[in-house]
C-alpha cells in the first residue's frame, strides 16, 4: 500500500479507540467554509456606520464652510455700514431673478440676458482658441524643430496681461464686442497649447517605436496613440483656459461696456448699488463653478483607461 493510502489514526467518537481512516477521508470530513458566507452582523453594522459618517462629513463640511463665510460676511457688514450683509444681498437676488429676462432697452436688460451675453462671448473666444491652440499644441509637441521655433514666441507673449491686448483688439476690430472676444482668445489659448504640447512630448518612446515598426500613418499615430495618451493633459489645459476666459470677460466688459455681467458690475458701482455688485460676484463664481464641473464631467465621459 502506498504512503498516500496508509491509514491515519484518529480518535473514535464511540469508545476512544484508534480507528483507521484514510487521509482522503480526513479531508472529506472537514466541512468546507463557504466563500459567499454572509458577513457578520457586527461587521455589516460597522461598515454601514462608517459609510454614513463619511456621507455626513461630505455634506457637513461644505455647509460648514458656507456658514463660516456668511458669518464673516455678516461681521464685516456690521462693522462697515457701506457693505451690505447677506440679508440685503438676498433681497437683491430675489428682485433680480424674479424677472431675469426683462428688456427695457439695449442697455437695460435682465440678469439672464447679461449672463447669456457674457457666456456667448466666452464660448466664441474660447472656441476659437481651442481650434487654434489644440492642433498647434500637437504639432509643437510632435516635431522638435517647430517646438524650438515657437518656444521664444510663446515665452514672450504668454506673460502679457490679458487686458493689455484689449486696446489692440479695439484698434484692429473697431468694436467692443469683437475686441472682447479677441481678448478671450489670446488669453485662453496658452494653457491649451502648452498642456497639449507637453502631453505629446511625454508620450512614452516605446509607443512611438511600435508605431514606426508597424509603419503607421500620421493619422493612425494621432488617433490610436497620441490622442488617448494626451487627453488628460488636454483636458487640464481646457479647464485652465475656460477659467481664464471667464475671468477675462468680466474685466473686458467692465472696460468696453455693453450687455454683460462685467459691465453690470461697473454700472451698479456707478449707481452705488453695492448689493447688486455682491450679487454679481456670487453669480460669477457660481457660473465659473458650473463651467468647471461641466468640463470635469466631460473629461470623465471621454477618459481613456
Backbone bond lengths (Angstrom), bond angles and torsions (degrees), N, CA, C in turn:
res aa  C-N    CA-C-N  psi(-1)  N-CA   C-N-CA  omega(-1)  CA-C   N-CA-C  phi
1 X - - - 1.470 - - 1.515 107.82 -
2 X 1.294 116.19 139.20 1.462 120.54 -176.91 1.509 109.86 -76.58
3 X 1.377 114.06 167.57 1.465 119.49 -178.51 1.510 111.37 -67.48
4 X 1.358 119.06 -34.34 1.454 121.45 -179.53 1.508 111.90 -66.38
5 X 1.356 117.59 -28.61 1.455 121.32 -176.48 1.518 113.23 -96.01
6 X 1.368 118.38 -0.73 1.458 121.61 -177.51 1.508 110.25 -66.79
7 X 1.335 118.55 144.11 1.456 121.17 -177.59 1.510 111.76 -69.38
8 X 1.308 115.83 147.37 1.457 122.97 178.26 1.511 107.89 -115.01
9 X 1.345 118.64 122.18 1.466 119.87 -177.80 1.512 111.28 -71.73
10 X 1.308 117.82 131.32 1.451 124.82 175.26 1.500 108.72 -133.01
11 X 1.339 118.25 153.34 1.458 119.31 179.96 1.508 110.99 -65.56
12 X 1.303 114.91 141.60 1.463 120.43 177.39 1.506 109.39 -87.16
13 X 1.303 116.78 137.59 1.446 120.59 179.82 1.519 112.40 -75.39
14 X 1.346 116.00 -13.93 1.461 118.73 -175.39 1.522 111.49 -88.36
15 X 1.345 117.91 -59.35 1.461 120.34 -172.79 1.501 112.69 -125.76
16 X 1.340 119.48 7.76 1.460 121.50 179.07 1.495 113.60 78.62
17 X 1.343 119.51 -2.30 1.452 122.38 179.74 1.498 109.79 -76.66
18 X 1.342 115.50 154.74 1.453 120.61 178.08 1.509 109.90 -71.00
19 X 1.290 116.65 136.05 1.458 122.36 176.67 1.509 108.05 -125.15
20 X 1.281 117.02 142.84 1.450 122.46 -178.94 1.506 109.59 -86.27
21 X 1.321 115.42 115.72 1.467 121.35 178.12 1.512 107.87 -125.08
22 X 1.310 119.43 132.87 1.471 120.16 179.40 1.529 111.17 -62.44
23 X 1.351 113.03 153.05 1.475 117.96 179.45 1.513 111.24 -59.91
24 X 1.325 117.88 -39.07 1.451 120.56 178.07 1.519 110.66 -61.84
25 X 1.338 116.30 -32.63 1.448 119.42 178.07 1.506 112.10 -68.41
26 X 1.342 117.29 -35.03 1.452 120.43 177.12 1.519 110.41 -62.09
27 X 1.331 116.35 -46.16 1.465 120.11 179.11 1.513 111.29 -62.67
28 X 1.321 115.96 -37.02 1.460 118.54 -179.38 1.520 111.21 -71.86
29 X 1.337 115.63 -27.29 1.457 118.66 -177.96 1.512 113.08 -75.11
30 X 1.358 118.51 -20.73 1.463 121.69 -179.75 1.515 108.64 -78.61
31 X 1.315 119.36 122.12 1.480 119.83 -177.94 1.517 111.09 -68.06
32 X 1.315 115.94 137.56 1.475 121.26 178.79 1.522 110.24 -76.52
33 X 1.332 115.96 140.32 1.464 121.92 178.79 1.518 108.46 -87.01
34 X 1.294 118.49 117.86 1.478 119.46 -178.29 1.526 110.57 -64.89
35 X 1.344 115.53 136.10 1.475 120.48 -179.18 1.509 112.40 -75.16
36 X 1.328 116.92 -23.02 1.457 120.13 -178.62 1.524 112.16 -103.36
37 X 1.336 115.68 30.54 1.458 119.32 179.80 1.520 109.70 -66.24
38 X 1.315 117.44 142.82 1.469 119.42 -179.80 1.512 111.15 -65.14
39 X 1.352 114.88 146.29 1.453 120.34 -179.20 1.524 109.75 -67.50
40 X 1.308 114.25 154.85 1.461 120.08 178.19 1.517 109.89 -61.51
41 X 1.360 117.82 142.21 1.467 119.32 178.61 1.507 112.51 -58.17
42 X 1.337 117.31 -33.15 1.471 120.30 179.10 1.520 110.66 -66.87
43 X 1.366 115.54 -43.20 1.470 119.49 179.20 1.519 110.63 -65.68
44 X 1.333 117.97 -42.81 1.463 120.86 -179.97 1.522 111.01 -62.20
45 X 1.322 116.97 -42.48 1.463 119.75 178.53 1.515 111.32 -63.82
46 X 1.338 116.56 -37.69 1.460 119.87 179.01 1.528 111.29 -66.41
47 X 1.327 116.68 -40.65 1.467 120.43 179.12 1.523 110.42 -65.39
48 X 1.349 116.22 -43.36 1.464 119.25 179.40 1.527 111.26 -64.55
49 X 1.335 116.08 -39.53 1.453 119.50 179.59 1.522 110.86 -64.59
50 X 1.343 116.51 -41.52 1.458 119.79 180.00 1.528 110.96 -66.85
51 X 1.322 118.26 -40.18 1.470 121.14 177.68 1.522 110.79 -64.38
52 X 1.356 116.10 -40.09 1.458 119.16 179.09 1.533 111.72 -65.50
53 X 1.329 116.02 -39.80 1.472 119.64 178.36 1.524 111.82 -65.23
54 X 1.347 116.32 -39.13 1.461 119.24 178.44 1.531 110.89 -65.67
55 X 1.346 116.60 -40.02 1.460 120.03 178.44 1.526 110.85 -64.24
56 X 1.328 116.37 -43.36 1.459 119.83 178.78 1.528 111.02 -63.25
57 X 1.341 115.92 -38.69 1.464 119.09 179.08 1.525 111.07 -64.78
58 X 1.339 116.60 -40.35 1.463 119.75 179.32 1.520 111.76 -65.55
59 X 1.330 116.80 -34.87 1.455 119.90 179.26 1.521 111.91 -81.75
60 X 1.317 116.90 -36.63 1.460 120.68 -174.14 1.516 111.96 -74.93
61 X 1.342 117.32 -36.96 1.463 119.74 -176.12 1.529 112.43 -62.52
62 X 1.354 120.33 -48.15 1.472 118.54 177.22 1.524 113.13 -63.05
63 X 1.351 116.64 -39.37 1.464 118.92 178.89 1.515 110.66 -63.24
64 X 1.322 116.62 -40.24 1.457 120.20 178.28 1.526 111.25 -64.32
65 X 1.340 116.80 -39.98 1.465 119.65 178.42 1.517 112.34 -63.74
66 X 1.337 117.12 -43.26 1.464 120.47 179.08 1.532 110.65 -66.25
67 X 1.347 115.90 -40.63 1.469 118.94 178.22 1.520 111.28 -62.90
68 X 1.323 117.28 -38.30 1.464 120.55 177.78 1.523 111.10 -65.80
69 X 1.339 116.56 -39.76 1.457 120.41 177.16 1.531 111.13 -62.28
70 X 1.332 116.10 -44.71 1.461 119.54 179.29 1.525 111.60 -64.15
71 X 1.336 116.41 -36.41 1.463 119.68 178.85 1.525 110.98 -65.71
72 X 1.333 116.80 -45.58 1.472 120.28 177.96 1.524 110.45 -62.74
73 X 1.327 116.16 -41.49 1.470 120.83 177.91 1.525 111.04 -59.69
74 X 1.345 116.27 -44.86 1.461 120.64 -179.61 1.534 111.23 -64.64
75 X 1.329 117.44 -38.91 1.465 120.59 178.91 1.526 110.71 -66.12
76 X 1.341 116.77 -40.07 1.470 119.75 178.21 1.521 110.00 -65.46
77 X 1.342 116.92 -42.07 1.464 120.15 179.69 1.521 111.58 -65.58
78 X 1.318 117.11 -34.23 1.462 119.58 179.12 1.523 111.02 -70.06
79 X 1.330 117.23 -32.98 1.459 120.07 178.64 1.514 114.10 -83.52
80 X 1.351 117.69 -16.21 1.463 121.62 -179.31 1.529 107.71 -134.62
81 X 1.322 115.99 107.70 1.463 120.38 -174.47 1.523 112.97 -67.75
82 X 1.332 118.81 -18.00 1.460 120.88 -178.49 1.528 112.70 -78.75
83 X 1.330 117.44 -11.99 1.462 121.64 -179.83 1.521 108.82 -104.75
84 X 1.324 118.60 117.80 1.471 120.48 178.94 1.526 111.10 -67.57
85 X 1.314 115.85 148.18 1.449 121.07 176.77 1.510 112.46 -85.60
86 X 1.333 117.21 -173.58 1.470 120.04 178.98 1.517 113.45 -60.96
87 X 1.335 118.23 -33.76 1.466 120.71 -178.85 1.518 113.50 -63.06
88 X 1.345 119.24 -56.31 1.473 119.54 177.24 1.525 113.36 -60.71
89 X 1.326 116.92 -34.83 1.467 118.94 178.15 1.524 110.80 -66.83
90 X 1.331 116.89 -36.83 1.468 120.11 176.58 1.524 110.94 -64.25
91 X 1.314 116.85 -40.68 1.463 119.92 177.37 1.525 111.03 -63.18
92 X 1.338 116.72 -39.29 1.465 120.05 176.49 1.523 111.00 -64.12
93 X 1.337 116.83 -37.71 1.466 120.30 178.07 1.522 111.33 -65.65
94 X 1.340 116.97 -41.29 1.457 120.19 178.43 1.526 110.42 -62.01
95 X 1.324 116.33 -42.29 1.465 120.43 179.06 1.525 111.76 -65.17
96 X 1.345 116.23 -43.11 1.469 120.43 -176.59 1.522 111.59 -68.77
97 X 1.317 117.31 -40.28 1.459 120.38 -175.17 1.525 113.12 -92.08
98 X 1.311 117.49 -2.16 1.462 118.72 174.29 1.518 111.58 -68.40
99 X 1.338 116.89 -30.18 1.466 121.74 175.91 1.525 107.89 -143.54
100 X 1.340 118.11 75.76 1.470 120.24 -170.91 1.523 113.99 -74.98
101 X 1.342 118.64 -11.87 1.463 119.53 -174.83 1.531 111.85 -122.70
102 X 1.329 116.32 34.72 1.460 118.39 173.93 1.526 109.42 -76.97
103 X 1.294 117.71 159.68 1.461 122.52 -179.02 1.525 109.12 -148.31
104 X 1.331 114.67 111.16 1.464 121.59 178.75 1.526 112.47 -112.84
105 X 1.307 117.12 16.33 1.455 121.25 -178.51 1.505 109.90 150.16
106 X 1.320 117.72 175.69 1.472 120.29 -176.69 1.524 113.24 -65.72
107 X 1.320 118.09 -29.60 1.461 120.82 -178.04 1.523 113.00 -111.85
108 X 1.315 118.18 7.40 1.458 122.30 178.46 1.521 108.46 -126.16
109 X 1.330 115.40 87.35 1.458 121.86 -176.97 1.519 109.59 -132.09
110 X 1.333 115.40 162.09 1.451 121.11 -178.18 1.513 112.59 -69.73
111 X 1.325 114.68 167.69 1.462 119.96 -176.84 1.526 111.26 -66.16
112 X 1.324 117.05 -27.73 1.457 119.22 176.68 1.516 112.58 -62.35
113 X 1.353 116.64 -43.13 1.465 120.39 176.88 1.524 110.99 -64.56
114 X 1.318 116.82 -35.77 1.472 120.27 179.65 1.525 110.90 -64.49
115 X 1.319 116.04 -45.56 1.472 119.54 179.86 1.524 110.86 -65.14
116 X 1.332 116.39 -43.24 1.468 120.01 -179.47 1.523 110.68 -63.57
117 X 1.338 117.73 -40.43 1.465 120.75 179.60 1.524 110.84 -63.30
118 X 1.332 116.68 -43.89 1.471 119.54 179.21 1.523 111.37 -65.81
119 X 1.332 116.68 -42.54 1.466 119.72 178.86 1.521 111.50 -64.26
120 X 1.334 117.21 -34.39 1.460 119.79 177.22 1.524 111.89 -63.41
121 X 1.331 116.54 -43.67 1.473 119.32 177.75 1.527 110.93 -64.95
122 X 1.332 115.98 -41.28 1.464 119.64 178.90 1.526 110.63 -63.02
123 X 1.326 117.29 -43.84 1.464 120.61 -179.06 1.520 111.25 -62.74
124 X 1.339 116.80 -40.53 1.468 119.30 -178.71 1.524 110.96 -68.36
125 X 1.333 116.56 -50.32 1.466 119.45 -179.39 1.505 112.32 -64.94
126 X 1.326 117.41 -42.03 1.458 121.16 179.64 1.526 111.18 -67.42
127 X 1.325 117.22 -39.96 1.456 119.65 178.18 1.521 112.70 -62.66
128 X 1.330 116.13 -42.55 1.462 119.37 177.07 1.531 111.18 -63.91
129 X 1.337 115.94 -39.67 1.468 119.16 178.52 1.522 111.28 -64.17
130 X 1.337 117.35 -38.34 1.462 120.24 178.09 1.525 111.46 -67.46
131 X 1.336 117.30 -40.40 1.465 120.56 179.49 1.525 112.00 -62.94
132 X 1.314 116.52 -31.52 1.469 120.07 -179.34 1.528 111.35 -93.09
133 X 1.337 116.67 -46.08 1.455 120.63 -170.75 1.512 114.40 -71.16
134 X 1.336 118.19 -41.36 1.463 119.82 -175.82 1.530 111.79 -68.31
135 X 1.344 120.53 -50.88 1.479 118.19 176.34 1.521 112.81 -60.89
136 X 1.341 117.06 -39.15 1.460 118.90 179.21 1.526 110.94 -65.17
137 X 1.342 116.87 -35.42 1.460 119.66 176.57 1.515 112.07 -63.70
138 X 1.337 117.49 -39.68 1.467 119.99 176.23 1.525 111.02 -63.20
139 X 1.326 116.90 -41.98 1.465 119.86 -179.42 1.523 111.17 -66.11
140 X 1.321 116.97 -43.10 1.466 120.55 -178.93 1.525 110.48 -65.04
141 X 1.320 116.91 -41.09 1.454 119.09 178.97 1.511 113.82 -72.34
142 X 1.331 116.45 -25.09 1.477 119.96 -175.73 1.520 111.89 -82.04
143 X 1.331 117.97 -36.84 1.463 121.38 -176.39 1.524 110.10 -118.92
144 X 1.319 115.48 120.97 1.470 121.38 -175.22 1.526 111.81 -66.06
145 X 1.351 118.05 -32.50 1.463 119.65 179.54 1.529 110.87 -63.39
146 X 1.323 116.14 -43.14 1.461 120.31 178.22 1.521 110.80 -66.66
147 X 1.330 116.50 -33.79 1.461 120.38 176.96 1.525 110.87 -63.76
148 X 1.323 116.81 -45.93 1.472 119.96 179.39 1.526 111.42 -66.19
149 X 1.312 117.04 -31.85 1.455 120.24 -178.07 1.529 111.56 -73.13
150 X 1.320 116.90 -37.44 1.465 120.11 -174.74 1.530 113.62 -93.60
151 X 1.316 118.19 -15.59 1.468 120.10 -176.88 1.524 113.23 -57.79
152 X 1.344 119.87 -47.54 1.471 117.71 179.25 1.518 113.65 -65.18
153 X 1.335 117.03 -33.20 1.467 119.83 178.77 1.524 110.30 -67.07
154 X 1.331 116.74 -44.66 1.472 120.36 178.98 1.521 110.54 -64.62
155 X 1.322 117.17 -42.88 1.460 120.49 179.64 1.519 112.04 -63.40
156 X 1.323 116.90 -30.09 1.457 121.06 179.68 1.526 112.22 -77.39
157 X 1.330 117.85 -40.97 1.460 121.26 -172.19 1.528 113.75 -91.02
158 X 1.323 117.49 -27.52 1.466 119.36 -174.05 1.526 113.27 -63.76
159 X 1.338 121.66 -38.96 1.471 119.18 -177.27 1.531 114.11 -75.21
160 X 1.319 118.74 -6.44 1.460 120.53 -177.28 1.529 109.00 -66.77
161 X 1.324 116.53 135.24 1.459 121.19 178.48 1.528 110.24 -59.75
162 X 1.337 117.33 139.13 1.471 118.98 -178.84 1.524 113.65 -58.00
163 X 1.333 116.83 -38.32 1.456 119.36 -177.32 1.526 112.12 -70.70
164 X 1.332 117.58 -16.20 1.458 119.25 175.83 1.526 111.41 -67.75
165 X 1.337 116.84 -22.22 1.457 120.80 179.16 1.521 112.52 -83.70
166 X 1.327 117.70 -12.57 1.456 120.38 -176.17 1.529 112.95 -63.83
167 X 1.344 120.02 -45.33 1.474 118.32 177.09 1.519 113.63 -61.10
168 X 1.341 116.51 -33.83 1.474 119.78 176.87 1.523 109.83 -64.09
169 X 1.330 116.13 -41.17 1.459 119.14 177.97 1.517 112.53 -65.48
170 X 1.343 117.14 -40.16 1.461 119.55 177.59 1.526 111.04 -64.60
171 X 1.329 116.37 -36.42 1.461 120.28 -179.53 1.526 111.46 -70.37
172 X 1.307 117.05 -40.47 1.464 120.93 -174.42 1.531 111.16 -81.33
173 X 1.330 117.24 -46.56 1.463 120.84 -170.97 1.523 113.84 -94.91
174 X 1.326 117.18 -11.04 1.473 121.88 173.81 1.530 112.65 59.75
175 X 1.318 117.34 29.67 1.462 119.26 179.63 1.514 110.45 -161.56
176 X 1.347 116.57 144.93 1.454 120.68 -176.94 1.531 111.25 -69.21
177 X 1.339 117.18 -38.89 1.462 120.41 -178.24 1.530 111.09 -62.80
178 X 1.311 117.14 -49.69 1.468 120.92 179.41 1.516 110.98 -66.20
179 X 1.326 117.62 -35.16 1.461 120.25 179.25 1.525 111.23 -65.84
180 X 1.330 116.66 -38.65 1.459 119.75 177.54 1.530 110.86 -64.97
181 X 1.320 117.26 -41.78 1.467 120.72 177.73 1.521 110.53 -63.57
182 X 1.330 116.98 -41.64 1.460 121.24 177.31 1.527 111.26 -60.06
183 X 1.331 116.88 -41.87 1.458 120.75 179.98 1.523 111.18 -64.46
184 X 1.329 116.82 -40.26 1.465 120.24 176.73 1.523 110.42 -64.50
185 X 1.318 116.10 -43.03 1.465 120.50 -179.29 1.523 111.67 -59.09
186 X 1.325 116.73 -50.39 1.465 120.21 -172.78 1.523 111.79 -73.07
187 X 1.331 117.28 -23.13 1.466 118.99 -179.19 1.523 112.72 -91.24
188 X 1.328 118.09 -24.90 1.464 120.61 -177.63 1.520 113.54 -98.24
189 X 1.311 118.46 -3.82 1.466 119.62 -178.26 1.528 111.89 -76.36
190 X 1.340 116.95 -30.60 1.468 119.31 -171.32 1.519 113.45 -66.76
191 X 1.337 121.56 -45.97 1.473 118.17 -179.98 1.520 113.23 -60.04
192 X 1.325 117.97 -40.53 1.464 119.62 179.50 1.524 110.95 -67.32
193 X 1.320 117.08 -44.10 1.460 121.03 -178.31 1.523 110.89 -62.53
194 X 1.335 116.80 -49.71 1.464 120.68 -174.72 1.518 111.16 -68.78
195 X 1.349 117.74 -44.97 1.464 119.34 -179.01 1.516 111.76 -65.45
196 X 1.320 117.68 -37.73 1.464 119.83 177.69 1.519 110.92 -65.32
197 X 1.320 117.72 -44.21 1.466 120.93 179.12 1.525 111.39 -62.44
198 X 1.331 117.40 -43.03 1.463 120.51 178.70 1.525 110.57 -64.09
199 X 1.326 117.12 -40.08 1.453 119.78 177.80 1.519 112.82 -61.58
200 X 1.327 117.36 -41.30 1.471 120.45 177.86 1.526 110.39 -65.06
201 X 1.312 117.34 -40.87 1.462 120.37 -179.04 1.517 112.86 -67.64
202 X 1.347 117.54 -22.93 1.457 120.84 -178.86 1.520 113.24 -96.23
203 X 1.301 117.85 7.85 1.469 120.01 172.78 1.527 108.26 -65.11
204 X 1.334 119.16 130.30 1.467 120.62 -178.22 1.524 112.44 -54.83
205 X 1.319 115.04 139.25 1.473 120.06 -178.84 1.520 111.72 -62.39
206 X 1.345 117.06 -29.09 1.464 119.47 179.74 1.532 111.10 -61.25
207 X 1.335 117.47 -36.12 1.460 119.73 178.67 1.528 110.89 -61.59
208 X 1.326 115.59 -44.93 1.463 119.48 -178.57 1.532 111.21 -69.83
209 X 1.328 117.41 -33.66 1.467 119.91 176.87 1.525 110.79 -64.72
210 X 1.332 116.37 -40.20 1.467 119.38 176.96 1.527 110.13 -63.51
211 X 1.340 116.73 -39.17 1.464 119.59 178.60 1.525 111.23 -62.48
212 X 1.339 117.31 -38.62 1.472 119.79 177.98 1.523 111.08 -67.42
213 X 1.331 116.23 -40.87 1.466 119.50 179.85 1.523 110.55 -62.77
214 X 1.327 116.48 -41.42 1.460 120.90 -179.94 1.522 113.14 -80.95
215 X 1.350 115.81 -4.41 1.466 121.47 178.75 1.534 111.19 57.13
216 X 1.341 115.43 47.45 1.460 120.37 -179.45 1.521 110.92 -75.42
217 X 1.303 116.12 147.82 1.459 121.05 175.55 1.526 109.72 -74.27
218 X 1.342 115.41 165.32 1.466 119.74 178.96 1.515 111.27 -61.47
219 X 1.325 117.41 -35.66 1.463 120.16 178.84 1.522 110.79 -65.79
220 X 1.346 117.82 -41.29 1.455 121.15 177.46 1.528 110.68 -66.02
221 X 1.326 116.56 -40.02 1.465 119.64 178.28 1.526 110.34 -61.86
222 X 1.335 115.54 -40.83 1.466 118.95 -179.24 1.524 111.33 -67.65
223 X 1.337 117.92 -47.94 1.464 120.96 -173.01 1.523 113.00 -77.65
224 X 1.345 117.83 -32.26 1.457 120.41 -173.93 1.522 113.68 -99.44
225 X 1.336 117.81 -21.83 1.467 120.20 -174.95 1.530 111.06 -120.56
226 X 1.331 116.58 -59.17 1.457 119.56 -170.95 1.528 112.35 -68.28
227 X 1.326 116.95 -51.62 1.461 119.14 -174.31 1.526 112.91 -61.26
228 X 1.341 120.12 -47.64 1.477 117.99 177.74 1.518 112.66 -61.50
229 X 1.349 118.04 -37.42 1.462 120.48 -177.58 1.520 112.18 -74.63
230 X 1.332 117.04 -31.59 1.464 121.25 -174.70 1.525 111.88 -89.64
231 X 1.323 118.00 -14.32 1.462 120.96 -173.52 1.528 113.88 -53.20
232 X 1.345 121.15 -43.76 1.472 118.71 177.55 1.527 113.06 -60.46
233 X 1.336 117.65 -41.27 1.465 120.47 177.58 1.529 110.52 -65.31
234 X 1.323 115.75 -41.46 1.465 120.30 -178.83 1.526 110.99 -61.92
235 X 1.332 116.86 -45.03 1.463 120.07 -178.27 1.523 110.94 -67.76
236 X 1.324 117.88 -32.71 1.467 119.66 174.31 1.520 110.54 -63.60
237 X 1.321 117.03 -43.03 1.456 120.15 176.68 1.519 112.65 -63.48
238 X 1.328 116.32 -38.07 1.469 119.98 178.74 1.520 110.30 -64.48
239 X 1.324 117.67 -43.26 1.467 120.57 178.67 1.520 111.68 -62.38
240 X 1.327 116.75 -42.99 1.465 119.48 178.10 1.524 110.55 -64.89
241 X 1.314 117.34 -38.30 1.464 120.98 -177.64 1.519 111.78 -68.62
242 X 1.322 117.93 -40.79 1.463 119.45 -178.62 1.522 110.21 -68.73
243 X 1.336 116.79 -34.58 1.460 119.05 174.83 1.511 111.87 -65.19
244 X 1.330 116.47 -42.76 1.457 120.31 177.76 1.524 111.37 -64.03
245 X 1.330 116.71 -41.78 1.464 120.16 -179.60 1.521 111.37 -62.72
246 X 1.322 117.41 -40.80 1.466 120.17 -179.62 1.524 111.03 -69.16
247 X 1.333 117.23 -34.47 1.466 119.66 175.43 1.528 110.96 -66.36
248 X 1.314 116.01 -43.12 1.463 120.41 -174.13 1.519 111.54 -69.71
249 X 1.335 118.21 -37.69 1.462 119.62 -175.44 1.519 110.88 -63.76
250 X 1.330 117.68 -34.98 1.464 120.00 179.05 1.522 110.29 -64.40
251 X 1.322 116.54 -46.25 1.465 119.59 179.63 1.522 111.61 -67.82
252 X 1.337 117.03 -39.48 1.467 119.96 -179.24 1.520 111.14 -65.79
253 X 1.329 117.55 -39.93 1.459 119.96 179.88 1.525 112.00 -69.64
254 X 1.312 117.06 -29.75 1.460 119.25 176.08 1.520 111.39 -63.73
255 X 1.327 116.52 -29.01 1.461 120.58 -178.49 1.526 112.72 -92.80
256 X 1.330 116.72 -31.60 1.470 118.95 -174.77 1.520 113.45 -94.71
257 X 1.336 118.30 -22.76 1.456 120.29 -179.89 1.516 111.64 82.17
258 X 1.336 115.90 -167.92 1.448 121.26 -178.20 1.516 111.15 94.28
259 X 1.319 116.03 -161.32 1.462 122.30 179.84 1.525 108.50 -95.12
260 X 1.313 116.46 127.56 1.454 121.25 -179.84 1.508 110.53 167.14
261 X 1.324 115.27 162.50 1.452 120.11 -177.16 1.522 111.12 -67.53
262 X 1.328 117.69 -33.10 1.457 120.56 178.76 1.519 112.63 -68.67
263 X 1.316 116.40 -44.81 1.457 119.66 178.28 1.523 110.55 -65.84
264 X 1.342 117.57 -32.06 1.453 120.51 177.71 1.527 110.93 -62.32
265 X 1.342 116.55 -39.89 1.471 119.80 177.33 1.519 110.21 -59.62
266 X 1.330 117.22 -47.07 1.460 120.58 -178.57 1.535 111.24 -67.38
267 X 1.313 116.63 -38.26 1.454 120.33 179.92 1.528 111.41 -66.35
268 X 1.321 117.06 -40.76 1.462 120.43 177.76 1.523 111.33 -68.72
269 X 1.312 118.39 -29.57 1.467 120.71 174.02 1.526 110.25 -66.06
270 X 1.309 116.92 -41.63 1.462 119.89 177.46 1.532 111.52 -64.88
271 X 1.348 116.13 -30.52 1.461 120.49 177.93 1.528 112.76 -88.73
272 X 1.348 117.20 -0.28 1.472 123.17 179.55 1.526 112.21 59.44
273 X 1.321 116.50 35.60 1.460 121.36 174.98 1.534 108.52 -102.25
274 X 1.325 114.30 82.19 1.464 119.90 -173.06 1.522 111.12 -67.77
275 X 1.332 117.56 -31.46 1.460 119.14 179.79 1.528 111.26 -63.03
276 X 1.343 117.62 -33.67 1.463 120.14 176.03 1.520 111.50 -71.79
277 X 1.337 116.78 -31.57 1.470 119.56 175.47 1.521 110.00 -64.68
278 X 1.334 116.55 -45.09 1.464 119.53 177.70 1.526 110.93 -63.68
279 X 1.329 116.91 -38.40 1.462 119.88 176.41 1.526 110.69 -62.15
280 X 1.339 116.98 -42.08 1.468 120.06 178.93 1.523 111.13 -63.41
281 X 1.335 117.31 -38.12 1.459 120.15 177.73 1.526 110.48 -61.69
282 X 1.333 116.76 -43.24 1.468 119.91 178.73 1.522 110.94 -64.66
283 X 1.332 116.83 -42.43 1.468 120.47 179.53 1.523 110.55 -62.83
284 X 1.323 117.01 -42.63 1.471 120.45 178.44 1.526 110.80 -60.27
285 X 1.336 116.16 -43.84 1.456 119.16 179.08 1.516 112.60 -64.71
286 X 1.327 117.55 -41.89 1.465 120.70 -178.99 1.531 110.63 -65.99
287 X 1.328 116.97 -43.38 1.466 119.72 179.59 1.528 110.51 -63.99
288 X 1.328 117.19 -42.25 1.463 119.67 176.72 1.516 112.08 -61.93
289 X 1.327 117.41 -39.39 1.463 121.14 177.52 1.525 111.05 -64.01
290 X 1.323 117.29 -41.70 1.465 120.64 179.39 1.525 111.46 -66.62
291 X 1.329 117.12 -38.23 1.462 119.67 177.66 1.529 111.09 -63.30
292 X 1.313 116.79 -43.76 1.461 119.53 179.70 1.525 111.05 -66.63
293 X 1.344 117.33 -40.13 1.467 120.10 178.62 1.523 110.77 -63.62
294 X 1.337 117.14 -38.32 1.465 120.06 178.44 1.527 111.32 -64.60
295 X 1.315 116.44 -40.38 1.469 119.46 178.89 1.520 111.40 -68.77
296 X 1.337 117.80 -36.39 1.465 119.95 176.94 1.524 110.73 -65.33
297 X 1.338 117.06 -39.61 1.459 119.96 176.55 1.527 110.79 -64.68
298 X 1.326 116.81 -39.18 1.464 120.45 177.44 1.516 111.32 -64.98
299 X 1.326 117.10 -37.93 1.464 120.77 179.28 1.524 110.36 -65.77
300 X 1.338 116.67 -41.08 1.477 118.89 177.54 1.526 111.15 -66.71
301 X 1.325 116.53 -33.91 1.467 120.03 -178.44 1.520 111.51 -66.76
302 X 1.325 118.25 -36.25 1.458 122.01 -176.45 1.509 112.45 -109.16
303 X 1.330 117.31 22.60 1.458 119.93 -179.89 1.527 110.20 -73.55
304 X 1.328 115.97 138.91 1.456 122.58 175.32 1.520 107.90 -97.31
305 X 1.321 116.65 123.36 1.462 120.74 179.29 1.518 108.41 -88.23
